[in-house]
Amino acid sequence: MSSSKRIMDIELLRGIAVLGVLFHHLQDSLFAASVPLLQRITLYTQPWWGVDLFFAISGFVIARSLIPALQGCSTRQEYWQETRNFWLRRAFRLLPSAWLWLALMLLACLFLNRSGAFGTLQANLQATLAGIAQYANFRFADSFYNYEYGTSFVYWSLSLEEQFYLLFPLLILLCRKYLVWALVLLVAVQLFTLRTPILMVIRTDALALGVLLAIWSAQPSYRRWEPTFLRRPWAGLAALLAVSLLLGFIATDRFTFTHYRIGVIALLCALLVWIASYNRDYLMPGCLFKSLMTWVGSRSYGIYLIHIPAYLLVREGIFRLQAANLPNPGGHPIPTLLIAFGLIAVLSELNYRFVEMPMRRRGVSLVQRLSLPPNVVPSSGATSC
């Protein structure tokens, strides 16, 4: 399988992951008051495991392209050039959108915060600095039940991934032929470790499992273990639903073996990524709903960044309508949900078209220029990432 080929089943998983995160943040972000139906649902299932699914996907997608590229370098200079190119592509792919929405949340805190939904200016300033400097995960752990983090609290997972992108090429260089054993040890240690707040925000077991899966995908045994039995009608979809329900249960307080919660979630997320990695529609047959979910998956980064400010903006709007004694959708959760999801869809599409893709192309163009020998004019053709 070509490492540059887009895997639509992975996009499906991205869509599932981001929708789970959106659902998890409905209470307290979109709805200030408790919603009885949401409370009843969350007693039996919690979809915050979508973040760990993102980690497993990131480890797999990054490693399947980066490891072969670095292993193909014959000199130390080539290795560092390839690492530099990887860092540049990642920076242009991720940072412009992340910094844009950090700035917009800060502006909203200043000018669209009559209800107080966006929190205090001091907390948001500190959160913005943490997001820009990529230590948001450590600040999130420090603030846990201690003080207000700020509107950009979801940036903790982005900071962890950025730290992974920065350190992973160095880990490959350091471990060399022992990389697999180092990753297995990293997973094993975390599986049996009680997760304190600080360990929760540096959890790398799902990332490591994704990398291990990418390494395995280059071996002949990967094809021999292909789950072809999932080709049977509805078998794959039933497996997807079963694993998702199991993940949702493990994420609730009803799962009593909490010592092993995150490790088991990481393993199950890696299982889903493994099935999706073959890109044979095992998890869901091709249909209109799958096309919709892959669209959500392709915009999942923007959706993840945008959903909290969109939720809070809807809350602010409802507050102002109520204050002015005007008709508003705040009396029932369904209209509020529709408005919020519609706003997220529109903003994420705009972000994808006018920020993500143009900046991604600029990053690719910059890497091409830096990689060319002196006095060679780069071609203007290639724009893919």
C-alpha positions in Angstrom: 0.0 0.0 0.0 1.4 3.4 -1.0 2.1 5.6 2.0 0.7 8.6 0.2 -2.6 7.0 -0.6 -5.5 8.5 1.3 -7.3 5.8 3.3 -11.0 6.6 3.3 -11.8 4.2 6.2 -9.3 6.2 8.3 -11.3 9.3 7.4 -14.4 7.5 8.6 -12.7 6.9 11.9 -11.7 10.5 12.1 -15.4 11.5 11.6 -16.5 9.1 14.4 -13.8 10.4 16.7 -14.6 14.1 16.3 -18.4 13.5 16.6 -17.7 11.7 19.8 -15.8 14.7 21.1 -18.5 17.1 20.0 -21.1 15.0 21.9 -18.9 14.8 25.0 -18.6 18.6 25.2 -22.3 19.4 24.8 -22.9 19.6 28.5 -21.2 22.6 30.1 -20.1 24.0 26.8 -23.2 24.3 24.6 -25.7 23.7 27.4 -25.0 25.7 30.6 -27.9 24.0 32.4 -28.2 20.2 32.7 -30.0 18.3 30.0 -31.7 15.2 31.5 -31.5 13.2 28.3 -27.7 13.9 28.0 -27.2 12.9 31.6 -29.0 9.6 31.2 -27.0 8.8 28.0 -23.7 9.5 29.7 -24.5 7.2 32.5 -24.1 4.3 30.0 -21.7 5.6 27.4 -19.0 8.3 27.2 -17.6 9.2 23.8 -14.4 11.0 25.0 -12.4 8.1 23.8 -12.5 9.8 20.4 -9.4 11.7 21.5 -7.5 8.4 21.9 -8.8 7.3 18.5 -7.3 10.4 17.1 -4.0 9.6 18.7 -3.9 6.1 17.3 -4.8 7.4 13.8 -2.0 10.1 14.1 0.6 7.5 15.1 -0.3 5.3 12.2 -0.6 7.9 9.5 2.6 9.8 10.4 4.7 6.7 10.9 3.7 4.9 7.6 5.2 7.9 5.7 7.9 9.2 8.0 9.7 6.0 9.0 10.3 4.8 5.4 11.5 8.3 4.4 14.0 8.5 7.3 15.2 4.9 6.8 15.9 5.7 3.2 18.4 8.4 4.1 22.0 7.4 3.6 23.7 10.2 5.4 23.1 12.2 8.6 22.6 15.3 6.5 19.8 13.7 4.5 18.2 12.5 7.7 18.1 16.0 9.2 16.8 17.5 5.9 14.0 14.9 5.8 13.2 15.7 9.5 13.2 19.4 8.8 10.9 18.9 5.9 8.5 16.8 8.0 8.5 19.5 10.7 7.8 22.2 8.2 4.9 20.3 6.6 3.4 19.6 10.0 3.8 23.3 11.0 2.0 24.6 7.9 -0.6 21.9 8.2 -1.5 22.5 11.9 -0.4 25.8 13.3 -2.2 28.4 11.1 -5.7 27.1 11.9 -4.7 26.5 15.6 -3.4 30.0 16.0 -6.3 31.6 14.1 -8.9 30.1 16.4 -6.9 30.9 19.5 -6.9 34.6 18.3 -10.7 34.4 17.5 -11.5 32.9 20.9 -9.5 35.7 22.6 -11.4 38.3 20.6 -14.7 36.7 21.5 -13.7 36.8 25.2 -13.2 40.5 24.8 -16.1 41.5 22.6 -18.7 38.7 22.7 -18.8 37.7 26.3 -21.7 39.5 27.9 -22.9 36.1 29.3 -19.5 35.2 30.6 -19.6 32.0 28.5 -16.0 32.6 27.2 -14.5 32.9 30.7 -12.2 35.5 32.0 -9.6 37.4 30.0 -6.7 36.4 32.3 -7.4 32.7 31.9 -7.8 33.0 28.2 -4.6 34.9 27.8 -2.7 32.3 29.7 -4.4 29.5 27.7 -3.6 31.2 24.4 0.1 31.4 25.4 0.0 27.7 26.4 -1.6 26.8 23.0 1.0 28.8 21.0 4.0 27.5 23.0 2.7 23.9 22.9 2.5 23.2 26.6 -1.3 23.3 26.9 -1.4 19.7 28.0 0.8 20.5 31.1 -1.3 23.5 31.9 -4.5 21.5 31.5 -3.2 18.9 34.0 -2.2 21.7 36.5 -5.6 23.4 36.2 -7.6 20.2 36.6 -10.2 21.0 39.3 -7.9 23.7 40.5 -8.5 26.8 38.4 -10.1 28.0 35.2 -8.2 26.9 32.2 -9.8 29.0 29.5 -11.9 28.5 26.3 -9.1 26.7 24.4 -8.9 23.7 26.8 -9.1 21.2 23.9 -5.6 22.3 22.8 -4.2 20.0 25.4 -4.4 17.1 22.9 -3.0 19.2 20.1 0.0 20.1 22.2 0.6 16.4 22.9 0.5 15.6 19.2 2.8 18.5 18.4 5.3 17.2 21.0 5.0 13.7 19.4 5.8 15.2 15.9 8.8 17.0 17.3 10.3 14.1 19.2 9.3 11.1 17.0 12.1 11.6 14.4 14.6 11.9 17.3 13.2 8.7 18.8 13.7 6.9 15.4 17.3 8.1 15.3 18.0 7.2 18.9 16.4 3.7 19.0 17.2 2.6 15.4 16.6 -1.1 15.1 15.2 -1.2 18.7 12.4 1.2 17.9 9.7 -1.6 18.0 10.9 -2.8 21.4 11.0 0.8 22.8 7.4 1.4 21.6 6.2 -1.9 23.1 7.8 -1.0 26.4 6.1 2.4 26.3 2.7 0.8 25.8 3.3 -1.9 28.4 4.4 0.5 31.1 1.4 2.8 30.6 -1.1 -0.1 30.5 -0.3 -1.0 34.1 0.3 2.6 35.4 -2.3 4.5 37.4 -3.0 7.6 35.3 -2.6 10.8 37.4 -3.7 14.1 35.8 -0.2 14.6 34.5 0.0 11.1 33.0 -3.4 11.6 31.4 -2.1 14.5 29.3 1.1 12.8 28.2 -0.6 9.5 27.4 1.2 8.1 24.4 0.1 4.5 24.3 -2.4 5.0 21.5 0.2 7.0 19.5 2.7 4.3 20.0 0.3 1.6 19.0 -0.5 3.5 15.8 3.2 3.6 15.1 3.6 -0.1 15.7 0.7 -0.8 13.4 2.4 1.3 10.7 5.6 -0.7 11.1 3.7 -3.9 10.9 1.9 -2.9 7.8 5.2 -3.1 5.8 5.6 -6.8 6.8 4.1 -9.8 4.9 2.3 -11.0 8.0 0.1 -7.9 7.9 -1.5 -9.2 4.7 -1.9 -12.7 6.1 -3.8 -11.3 9.1 -6.2 -9.2 7.0 -9.7 -9.6 8.6 -11.4 -10.8 5.4 -14.3 -12.3 7.4 -15.6 -8.7 7.9 -16.5 -8.8 4.2 -19.7 -10.6 5.1 -22.8 -8.4 5.0 -23.0 -6.1 8.0 -20.2 -8.0 9.9 -17.9 -5.0 9.8 -20.5 -2.5 10.8 -21.6 -4.8 13.6 -17.9 -5.0 14.8 -17.6 -1.2 14.6 -20.8 -0.7 16.7 -19.7 -3.4 19.2 -16.2 -1.9 19.7 -17.7 1.6 19.9 -20.2 0.6 22.5 -17.5 -1.2 24.5 -15.3 1.9 24.3 -18.2 4.0 25.5 -18.9 1.7 28.4 -15.2 1.6 29.5 -15.1 5.4 29.5 -18.0 5.6 32.0 -17.8 5.3 35.8 -19.6 2.0 35.5 -16.3 0.4 34.3 -14.8 -0.4 37.7 -11.3 -1.5 36.5 -10.3 2.2 36.1 -6.7 1.4 36.7 -6.5 -0.1 33.2 -9.1 2.2 31.5 -6.9 4.3 29.2 -4.7 1.3 28.2 -7.7 -0.8 27.2 -9.1 2.2 25.3 -5.8 2.6 23.4 -5.8 -1.1 22.4 -9.4 -1.0 21.2 -8.7 2.2 19.2 -5.7 0.6 17.6 -7.9 -2.4 16.7 -10.3 0.0 14.8 -7.3 1.6 13.0 -6.0 -1.8 12.1 -9.3 -2.8 10.5 -9.5 0.6 8.7 -5.9 0.5 7.5 -6.7 -2.1 4.8 -9.2 0.5 3.2 -11.6 -2.2 2.1 -14.8 -0.9 3.5 -14.7 -3.4 6.3 -16.1 -1.1 9.0 -18.9 0.3 6.8 -20.0 -0.4 3.3 -19.9 2.4 0.8 -23.1 4.5 1.1 -24.3 8.1 1.4 -23.8 8.0 5.2 -20.2 6.9 4.8 -19.6 9.6 2.3 -21.0 12.1 4.9 -18.8 10.7 7.6 -15.7 10.8 5.5 -16.4 14.5 4.7 -16.6 15.1 8.5 -13.4 13.2 8.9 -11.6 15.2 6.3 -12.7 18.4 8.1 -12.2 16.9 11.6 -9.2 19.1 12.5 -11.1 22.3 11.9 -14.2 20.9 13.6 -12.1 20.0 16.7 -10.7 23.5 16.9 -14.0 25.2 16.1 -16.6 23.3 18.1 -16.0 24.9 21.5 -16.0 28.6 20.3 -19.1 27.7 18.2 -20.9 26.2 21.2 -20.1 29.2 23.3 -21.1 31.7 20.6 -24.5 30.0 20.4 -24.8 30.2 24.2 -23.9 33.9 24.0 -26.5 34.5 21.3 -29.3 32.8 23.3 -28.3 34.8 26.4 -28.6 38.1 24.4 -32.0 37.0 23.0 -33.3 36.2 26.4 -32.0 39.5 27.8 -33.8 41.4 25.1 -37.1 39.3 25.6 -36.9 38.1 22.0 -37.8 34.7 20.7 -34.9 32.3 21.0 -34.2 28.5 20.5 -32.8 28.2 24.1 -36.0 26.6 25.5 -35.4 23.3 23.7 -32.1 21.5 23.1 -32.9 20.4 19.5 -33.0 23.8 17.8 -29.9 24.8 19.8 -28.1 21.6 18.6 -29.1 22.3 15.0 -27.9 25.9 15.1 -24.6 24.9 16.8 -23.9 22.0 14.4 -24.8 24.1 11.4 -22.4 26.8 12.5 -19.6 24.3 13.1 -20.2 22.8 9.6 -20.1 26.2 7.9 -17.0 27.5 9.8 -15.1 24.2 9.4 -15.7 24.2 5.6 -14.5 27.8 5.4 -11.5 27.0 7.5 -10.7 24.0 5.3 -10.9 25.9 2.0 -9.3 29.2 3.0 -6.9 28.3 5.8 -6.0 24.6 6.0 -5.6 23.7 2.3 -3.8 27.0 1.2 -1.4 26.8 4.1 -0.8 23.1 3.5 0.1 23.8 -0.2 2.4 26.6 1.0 4.2 24.2 3.3 4.7 21.7 0.5 5.9 24.4 -1.8 8.4 25.6 0.8 9.7 22.1 1.3 10.2 21.6 -2.4 12.1 24.9 -2.7 14.4 24.0 0.2 15.0 20.5 -1.2 16.1 21.7 -4.7 19.8 22.1 -5.5 20.9 25.8 -5.9 20.0 27.6 -9.1 17.1 25.2 -9.9 13.7 26.8 -10.4 10.9 24.8 -8.7 7.9 23.6 -10.6 4.6 25.2 -9.7 2.7 21.9 -10.2 2.7 19.8 -7.1 0.4 20.9 -4.4 -0.5 17.7 -2.6 0.6 17.1 1.0 
